[in-house]
Amino acid sequence: MSKDTVTLINNRDGKSYEFPILDATVGPSVINISTLYKETGMFTYDEGYTSTASCRSDITYIDGAAGKLMYRGYDIAYLAQEKTFLDTAYLLLNGDLPNKAELDNFSFEMQKRSFVNEGVKKLFDAFPDRAHPMAILSAGVSALSTFYFKHLEITNKEEYKEMANRIVAKIPTLAAFSYRYSQGLPIIYPDMNRGFTENFLYMLRSYPHNYVELRPIEIKALDTIFTLHADHEQNASTTAVRNLASTNAHPYAAISAGIGALWGKSHGGANESVIRQLEMIGSVDRVDKFIAKAKDKEDPFRLMGFGHRVYKNFDPRAGVLKKIRNELMGELGISSELVEVANKIEDIALSDEYFVSRGLYPNIDFYSGLILQALKIPKEMFAVIFVIGRTPGWIAQWSELNKQKSVKIARPRQLYVGSDDRTPEY
Ligand code: CMC
């Protein structure tokens, strides 16, 4: 019996089976059970994949207990504080941080590819007023696959780069258009003289022939939010993207599926829910009542922006954003009842036994919701902002899967609990 195996004993018949252990560079090893069904006739059962590694990946590493997050080996705090979102996107897509010339070139690629085909605009006309921008964005990205159908067959590095740069550059434009159309506002075309993040804020806020003031701290705050969202290992939306990739779907169709998955309020929709919940609580004197509701086992109410499936100590992204939130609020001089409600909830949750004992710390969405609110970005756009940040991560994950020698279609099995043969009654 090898030391690097796990033995499984079936107590029903006494048979034993050995499965190899595969070691990670850092973090938990895995038991390779790919032959389990063949050998035992049984599947594993792991609802929500809490103990399942679905792929090999060298992109992102998370240590939930230590509150650590790295992209390609770089700590998230370093990337967020010392680098820009474009550095991070380049790192995810190409494996290394860019040098000055590479970054300039990437930035120029983003500027020149930021325009979308005029035909895409007709699609926006079809949606009703106030349609949710996430729905419009998902449709817009899916529609892009019709303009760039050739990306279905990517055979070399250059084609990959073209596809990747194109989608990362166009997503902010589609995102801004989605918002402008949903509000009945005139669309603003990309400005080639502005950097990636500044240009997005400009397309969101500006009016034709009108000057718009964008403060450096606002651009920095949004850029940091993009960086912190750029990848997060095998979360629900990335799993959706990989599942589509495993079927050989068009990469933009895979991104569109990722957008759909991200829309859910337990995932990318959480920061929108944070603000809605703070507004619902409304005043500082009502906070205690809602804290009590969150702690009541009989009450389904949950405090939005608290807790995480993986981070059970603290969310390293939240630490970076808390600092930015404080800088932003200080510089813009924002104070409101909503901010005071948020501060009180934060104070209670950081000291209350219920939250502390369960590792329910403020997560990234708690702070990003407050920052986006301070940036005057409407709630409906919060998840869209997440999409802009996450796109390089999705594309890197799509590419990693496609580069494998043989790609297995994602096809989990089930524990069937329905009826056995039913005799039809005649
Ligand atoms: N408020 C009150 N109680 C909570 C909360 C909360 N937000 N989150 C978890 N709990 C309790 C839960 O009731 C359970 O208590 P007990 O042990 O007594 O039964 C315990 O904490 C563990 O909860 P869980 O549901 O087993 O934890 P999970 O890992 O399955 O869920 C979560 C993680 C994020 C879905 C959950 O914490 C939650 O619903 N949070 C609010 C929504 C939110 O902020 N989502 C954004 C997450 S970060 C987004 C991202 O990274 O993409």
Residues whose N, C-alpha, C, O or C-beta is under 5 A from the ligand:
A	BS01	CMC	K265 S266 H267 A270 A294 F301 R302 L303 M304 G305 F306 G307 H308 R309 R358 N363 D365
